[in-house]
Amino acid sequence: MSEPIAVLIACPTGDTADTLARALVEAGLAACVNRLPGVRSTYRWKGEVVTDEEDLLVAKTTRETFAALERFVLSRHPYEVPEIVALPMVDGHAAYLAWLEASVDAS
């Protein structure tokens, strides 16, 4: 069995987030991507503290697929240094986790 993970990806609001979410699922790199609009992010960038509105994508995939997902996001993301952070799923509903694994193409 694969190791399920959730990948957080911060995006500009609107079409960029929608397009990336759909593309990840269509490419078989994520079983599901939730888009959380209205995230307010505060961060340091080039020596300044900045606050922006963003959308947060939560992509459900497997650890085995992470490298391909990361390359895919980097090739399509408008940010110079996008947030792409994987979090382990320590447990979950067995049927959901089986569906997740079956829905992701780890090749």
C-alpha positions in Angstrom: 0.0 0.0 0.0 1.2 3.5 -0.8 1.7 6.2 1.8 -1.1 8.8 1.6 -0.1 12.5 1.9 -1.8 15.9 1.7 0.1 18.5 -0.2 -0.5 22.2 0.6 -0.1 24.6 -2.4 -0.6 28.3 -2.0 -1.8 30.1 -5.2 -3.0 33.4 -6.4 -6.8 33.6 -6.1 -9.1 32.7 -8.9 -8.4 31.0 -12.2 -4.8 30.0 -11.4 -5.9 27.8 -8.4 -8.9 26.3 -10.3 -6.8 25.5 -13.4 -4.0 23.9 -11.3 -6.4 21.9 -9.2 -8.1 20.4 -12.2 -4.8 19.8 -14.0 -3.4 17.8 -11.0 -6.4 15.5 -11.0 -6.6 15.1 -14.8 -2.8 14.2 -14.8 -3.4 11.5 -12.2 -1.1 13.3 -9.7 -3.8 13.8 -7.1 -7.0 11.9 -6.3 -8.7 15.1 -5.1 -7.8 18.7 -4.7 -9.7 21.0 -2.3 -9.6 24.7 -3.0 -9.8 26.9 0.1 -10.4 30.5 -1.1 -9.8 33.6 1.0 -6.6 32.5 2.8 -4.7 35.5 4.1 -1.0 34.8 4.1 1.6 36.9 5.9 5.2 36.1 5.0 8.7 37.6 4.5 9.7 38.1 0.9 12.8 39.9 -0.3 13.4 41.5 3.1 9.8 42.8 3.6 6.8 41.5 5.4 3.9 41.1 3.0 0.3 40.1 3.4 -1.7 38.8 0.5 -5.0 37.0 -0.3 -4.4 33.6 -1.7 -6.2 30.3 -2.3 -4.9 27.2 -0.6 -5.0 23.9 -2.5 -5.0 20.7 -0.5 -4.0 17.9 -2.9 -4.5 14.3 -1.7 -1.9 12.0 -3.2 0.8 9.5 -2.3 4.4 10.0 -1.2 5.4 8.0 -4.2 3.8 10.6 -6.5 5.1 13.7 -4.7 8.2 14.3 -6.9 6.1 14.2 -10.0 3.5 16.4 -8.5 6.1 18.9 -7.4 7.7 19.1 -10.9 4.2 19.5 -12.4 3.3 22.4 -10.0 6.7 24.1 -10.5 6.3 24.1 -14.3 2.8 25.8 -14.1 2.9 27.9 -11.0 3.3 31.7 -11.3 5.2 32.2 -8.0 9.0 32.4 -8.0 9.1 30.1 -4.9 5.7 28.4 -4.5 4.6 26.7 -1.3 4.5 22.9 -2.0 4.5 21.2 1.4 3.6 17.5 2.0 2.0 16.4 5.2 1.5 12.7 6.2 -1.9 11.2 6.7 -1.4 9.1 9.8 -4.7 7.4 9.6 -8.0 7.6 7.7 -11.2 5.8 6.5 -9.9 2.7 4.8 -12.3 2.9 1.9 -11.3 6.5 1.2 -7.6 5.7 1.4 -8.1 2.8 -1.0 -9.9 5.1 -3.4 -7.1 7.7 -3.1 -4.4 5.1 -3.9 -6.5 3.8 -6.9 -7.0 7.3 -8.2 -3.4 8.3 -8.3 -1.0 7.2 -11.1 2.3 6.7 -9.3 4.2 5.7 -12.5 
